[in-house]
């Protein structure tokens, strides 16, 4: 059993973008652009060795990146 941190999601938020932990009620920080939010979210996910989920403007998932905790060799 791992004590993996919940994934970090980069999501549209009001007029800008924000990063939010999966399962959290509130966003952690807001950004004026998707690029800035994505960069901060990636750094957080890398530092915590968890997944970074990047959403599109419409809220659907556009991209997922994992920074640790993956089974090796990959299943499948």
KELUM-324618 format. One record per residue (C-alpha): residue number from 1; chain; residue in one letter; x, y, z. Coordinates in steps of 0.1 Angstrom, whole numbers. Layout:
N
R|NUM|A|A|X|Y|Z
...
***
This chain:
76
R|1|A|X|0|0|0
R|2|A|X|14|34|-9
R|3|A|X|9|67|7
R|4|A|X|8|85|-27
R|5|A|X|-5|120|-27
R|6|A|X|-37|128|-46
R|7|A|X|-32|140|-82
R|8|A|X|-29|177|-90
R|9|A|X|-54|190|-115
R|10|A|X|-49|222|-136
R|11|A|X|-85|235|-142
R|12|A|X|-102|265|-156
R|13|A|X|-112|288|-128
R|14|A|X|-132|320|-132
R|15|A|X|-113|342|-157
R|16|A|X|-81|322|-153
R|17|A|X|-67|289|-143
R|18|A|X|-60|271|-110
R|19|A|X|-44|240|-95
R|20|A|X|-65|218|-73
R|21|A|X|-59|185|-55
R|22|A|X|-82|157|-64
R|23|A|X|-109|155|-37
R|24|A|X|-102|191|-24
R|25|A|X|-131|215|-22
R|26|A|X|-110|246|-29
R|27|A|X|-83|255|-54
R|28|A|X|-48|260|-40
R|29|A|X|-37|289|-62
R|30|A|X|-50|308|-92
R|31|A|X|-31|319|-123
R|32|A|X|-40|343|-152
R|33|A|X|-30|318|-179
R|34|A|X|-32|280|-184
R|35|A|X|5|279|-191
R|36|A|X|14|294|-157
R|37|A|X|-10|271|-139
R|38|A|X|3|241|-158
R|39|A|X|39|249|-150
R|40|A|X|32|253|-113
R|41|A|X|10|221|-113
R|42|A|X|38|202|-130
R|43|A|X|63|213|-104
R|44|A|X|40|203|-75
R|45|A|X|33|169|-91
R|46|A|X|70|163|-97
R|47|A|X|80|173|-62
R|48|A|X|53|150|-47
R|49|A|X|58|122|-72
R|50|A|X|21|121|-82
R|51|A|X|0|126|-113
R|52|A|X|-7|159|-130
R|53|A|X|-40|161|-148
R|54|A|X|-44|190|-172
R|55|A|X|-80|200|-182
R|56|A|X|-92|218|-213
R|57|A|X|-112|250|-212
R|58|A|X|-144|230|-213
R|59|A|X|-134|210|-182
R|60|A|X|-126|177|-200
R|61|A|X|-92|161|-194
R|62|A|X|-67|170|-221
R|63|A|X|-35|154|-208
R|64|A|X|-22|134|-179
R|65|A|X|14|132|-168
R|66|A|X|27|109|-141
R|67|A|X|58|118|-120
R|68|A|X|65|86|-100
R|69|A|X|48|57|-84
R|70|A|X|42|39|-116
R|71|A|X|46|1|-118
R|72|A|X|77|-10|-136
R|73|A|X|76|-26|-160
R|74|A|X|43|-10|-171
R|75|A|X|13|-33|-171
R|76|A|X|-3|-40|-205
***
